[in-house]
Protein backbone atom coordinates (compact mmCIF):
# COMPACT_ATOMS: atom_id res chain seq x y z
CA UNK A 1 0.00 0.00 0.00
CA UNK A 2 1.52 3.23 -1.08
CA UNK A 3 -0.82 5.65 0.68
CA UNK A 4 0.45 9.12 1.48
CA UNK A 5 3.89 8.24 0.15
CA UNK A 6 4.42 5.23 2.43
CA UNK A 7 5.74 1.94 1.07
CA UNK A 8 4.92 -1.41 2.64
CA UNK A 9 6.78 -4.72 2.75
CA UNK A 10 5.47 -7.96 4.13
CA UNK A 11 8.47 -10.09 5.01
CA UNK A 12 8.32 -13.75 5.96
CA UNK A 13 11.63 -14.79 7.50
CA UNK A 14 13.01 -18.34 7.32
CA UNK A 15 13.75 -18.19 11.04
CA UNK A 16 11.70 -16.81 13.93
CA UNK A 17 12.11 -13.08 14.48
CA UNK A 18 13.27 -13.74 18.05
CA UNK A 19 16.19 -15.78 16.66
CA UNK A 20 17.06 -12.94 14.26
CA UNK A 21 17.22 -10.61 17.25
CA UNK A 22 20.47 -12.49 18.02
CA UNK A 23 22.14 -10.43 15.26
CA UNK A 24 22.14 -7.63 17.83
CA UNK A 25 23.76 -9.58 20.67
CA UNK A 26 26.22 -6.71 21.08
CA UNK A 27 23.57 -4.06 21.70
CA UNK A 28 26.18 -1.50 22.68
CA UNK A 29 27.85 -1.77 19.27
CA UNK A 30 24.56 -1.85 17.32
CA UNK A 31 22.74 0.70 19.45
CA UNK A 32 19.68 -1.60 19.59
CA UNK A 33 18.96 -5.14 20.76
CA UNK A 34 16.21 -6.29 18.36
CA UNK A 35 15.43 -6.38 14.66
CA UNK A 36 12.42 -4.18 15.36
CA UNK A 37 14.67 -1.64 17.06
CA UNK A 38 17.09 -1.63 14.13
CA UNK A 39 14.35 -1.18 11.52
CA UNK A 40 12.62 1.54 13.53
CA UNK A 41 15.89 3.46 13.83
CA UNK A 42 15.35 4.36 10.18
CA UNK A 43 13.36 7.59 10.26
CA UNK A 44 9.67 7.18 9.34
CA UNK A 45 9.96 3.37 9.37
CA UNK A 46 7.88 0.96 11.46
CA UNK A 47 8.14 -2.79 12.08
CA UNK A 48 5.11 -4.80 13.20
CA UNK A 49 5.43 -8.54 13.74
CA UNK A 50 2.26 -10.38 12.74
CA UNK A 51 3.47 -13.84 13.80
CA UNK A 52 6.77 -15.46 14.76
CA UNK A 53 8.13 -15.39 11.18
CA UNK A 54 6.32 -12.47 9.53
CA UNK A 55 6.46 -8.70 9.82
CA UNK A 56 4.85 -5.75 8.10
CA UNK A 57 7.32 -2.93 7.51
CA UNK A 58 6.22 0.52 6.44
CA UNK A 59 8.43 3.44 5.51
CA UNK A 60 7.91 6.86 4.06
CA UNK A 61 11.27 7.18 2.29
CA UNK A 62 13.81 4.65 3.62
CA UNK A 63 12.36 1.43 2.23
CA UNK A 64 15.11 0.77 -0.31
CA UNK A 65 17.79 0.95 2.41
CA UNK A 66 15.74 -1.24 4.75
CA UNK A 67 15.00 -3.81 2.04
CA UNK A 68 18.63 -4.00 0.94
CA UNK A 69 19.84 -4.43 4.52
CA UNK A 70 17.27 -7.19 5.19
CA UNK A 71 18.19 -9.05 2.01
CA UNK A 72 21.89 -8.99 2.91
CA UNK A 73 21.60 -9.74 6.64
CA UNK A 74 18.54 -11.92 7.24
CA UNK A 75 17.16 -15.20 5.85
CA UNK A 76 14.02 -14.27 3.95
CA UNK A 77 11.56 -16.94 2.81
CA UNK A 78 9.25 -14.49 1.05
CA UNK A 79 8.99 -10.75 0.54
CA UNK A 80 6.03 -8.86 -0.91
CA UNK A 81 6.04 -5.17 -1.80
CA UNK A 82 2.98 -2.94 -1.87
N, C-alpha and C positions, 0 to 999 in steps of 0.2 A: 504494500500500500504506500503510495507516494503522495500522501495528503500533506498539504502545507509545506512541501519541500522535504519531508522526512522519507527516508528509505527504510525498508524492513527486510531483515533476513530471518529465516527460520532455519536453525542449525541443529541437526541431529548428530551428536558426537558418538564415536565408536565405543567410548568409555564413559562411565558415569561422570557427571560434572564434578562431583566431590573428589574423584580421583585426579581430575585435571587441575584441581586446586593445588595439588602437590607441586605443580610447576613453580609455585610461589613460596616454596618452603623456606626461602631466605627473604622473608617479608621486609627486612630492613633494606636489602639491596633493591628489591622490586618496588618498594613503597606501598605494596598491597599484599594481602594474603589469600585472595581468591580470584578466580577468573572473572566473576562479576565485578569485583573491585577494579581489576585491570581494564576491563571494557568500559566501565563507567567513568574511568579517569579521562577518557576521550570526551572532550566537551560536547554537549548535546546528545550523548549516546547513553542508551539504557539497555540493560540486560535483564530479562525475566525468564527464569527457568519455568518450563511448563510440565516437566517430568524429570526423571533422573538423567536422561540423555539429551533432552531437547531444550532449546532456549529460543526466545524471540528477541532479536536485537534490533533496536531502532536508532537511527542517527540522522541528524539534520544535514551534516556535511562532512562527516569523518568515516563514512561507511567503507570507502575503498581501502583506507588504512587498516581499519578493523578487520575487514574480510581478508586482506593480504596476510596480516599477522596471524589470524586464525588458521589459514590454510598452511602456513609455514610451521606453526608451533603446536597444533592440536590435531588429533585423529578425527576427521570428519567422515561420517557415514553418508550424510546427505545434506545439501544446502540448497535452499530455495530463496530466490530474490523476488521481492514485490516492489 
